[in-house]
């Protein structure tokens, strides 16, 4: 396994963010570390591009989750 940290989420790219979560979880599993669950995807977006959209909060939480995972794994 590479020593490079798994990637960080890209705001607005859900598929890539899911892949980031999976990469961090796979690395944690390989090291025998249990991570908390990644943030849930929003289900209440109205699609109007609101200021403070639930997706903005999700991507902020996704970045924080990856930072937290890196700290838990000593990366």
C-alpha positions as CSV (number, residue, x, y, z in Angstrom):
1,X,0.0,0.0,0.0
2,X,1.3,3.4,-0.8
3,X,2.4,5.8,1.9
4,X,0.7,8.7,0.1
5,X,-2.5,9.8,1.8
6,X,-5.8,9.0,0.0
7,X,-7.2,11.9,-1.9
8,X,-9.4,14.7,-0.6
9,X,-13.0,15.3,-1.8
10,X,-13.7,17.7,-4.6
11,X,-16.5,20.1,-3.9
12,X,-19.3,19.4,-6.4
13,X,-18.0,15.9,-7.4
14,X,-20.1,13.4,-5.6
15,X,-18.6,10.3,-7.3
16,X,-15.0,11.4,-6.5
17,X,-16.0,12.2,-2.9
18,X,-17.5,8.7,-2.5
19,X,-14.2,7.3,-3.9
20,X,-12.3,9.3,-1.4
21,X,-14.4,7.9,1.5
22,X,-13.8,4.4,0.2
23,X,-10.0,4.9,-0.1
24,X,-9.8,6.2,3.4
25,X,-11.9,3.4,4.8
26,X,-9.9,0.8,2.9
27,X,-6.7,2.2,4.3
28,X,-8.1,2.3,7.8
29,X,-9.3,-1.3,7.5
30,X,-5.8,-2.4,6.3
31,X,-4.3,-0.7,9.4
32,X,-6.9,-2.2,11.7
33,X,-8.3,1.3,12.6
34,X,-12.0,2.0,12.9
35,X,-13.2,5.3,11.5
36,X,-16.5,7.0,12.3
37,X,-19.0,6.9,9.4
38,X,-18.6,9.5,6.7
39,X,-21.1,12.3,6.6
40,X,-24.5,11.3,5.0
41,X,-25.4,12.7,1.6
42,X,-28.1,15.3,1.7
43,X,-31.6,14.3,0.8
44,X,-33.3,17.7,1.1
45,X,-31.7,19.9,-1.6
46,X,-34.3,21.9,-3.5
47,X,-32.0,22.4,-6.5
48,X,-32.2,26.2,-6.5
49,X,-28.5,26.9,-5.7
50,X,-29.3,28.4,-2.3
51,X,-26.7,30.3,-0.3
52,X,-25.8,27.8,2.4
53,X,-27.1,24.8,0.4
54,X,-27.1,21.5,2.1
55,X,-24.5,20.3,-0.4
56,X,-22.1,23.0,0.8
57,X,-22.4,21.6,4.3
58,X,-21.9,18.1,3.0
59,X,-18.7,18.9,1.2
60,X,-17.4,20.9,4.2
61,X,-18.1,17.9,6.4
62,X,-16.5,15.5,3.8
63,X,-13.3,17.5,3.9
64,X,-13.3,17.5,7.7
65,X,-14.0,13.8,7.8
66,X,-11.0,13.1,5.6
67,X,-8.8,15.3,7.8
68,X,-10.1,13.4,10.8
69,X,-9.4,10.1,9.1
70,X,-5.8,11.2,8.2
71,X,-5.2,12.2,11.9
72,X,-6.6,8.8,13.1
73,X,-4.3,7.0,10.7
74,X,-1.3,9.1,11.4
75,X,-1.0,10.4,7.9
